[in-house]
Amino acid sequence: MSAIEVRRSARRRRTVSAYREGDRTVVLIPARMSEAEEQRWVNLMLDKLAAQESRRVLGDAELAERAERLSAQYFGGRARPASVRWVTNQNTRWGSCTPAEGSIRLSHRLQGMPEYVVDYVLCHELAHLLVPGHGPDFWQLLEAYPRTERARGYLEGVVAASRLPHSPGTRGE
């Protein structure tokens, strides 16, 4: 994870922006913001940058390589999918797994989401290759991925936002 530098400006009134500068992330905020607002905006801007950077869609081969790396990192290489691919026919779930075939499918709706979210869904499906169902053993195994709760919260937010009415003249910021 890169270093984060927050720069406060008395001239900046309402806007918040962020950009990468070498190996660190710079977040520009109004000087009047409280520490709680600063932290909220830093997290929001980090997610926004991560989403922008992950808009480049991974191909199926890259997705399979990523699954292999995640399995090695979090499951000791024990989860070995035979295939990992994007699909467009999953509109009610983020991913699915058929352990008997060793196949993992991720919904195309994940494309463009932050990398840690895609990694979480891959880890979730990799865990199913080792433990079927969603019992305590499954969740204990998935605890190895450190951003599980954050990714689940992100996905819950996406689902909740999709249920909100869209009123004309409002901007989602």
Secondary structure, DSSP 8 states (H G I E B T S, - for coil): --EEEEEEESS--S--EEEEETTEEEEEEETT--HHHHHHHHHHHHHHHHHHHTTS---HHHHHHHHHHHHHHHHTT----SEEEEESS-SS-SEEEETTTTEEEEEGGGTTS-HHHHHHHHHHHHHHHHS-SSSHHHHHHHTTSTTHHHHHHHHHHHHHHHHS---TT----
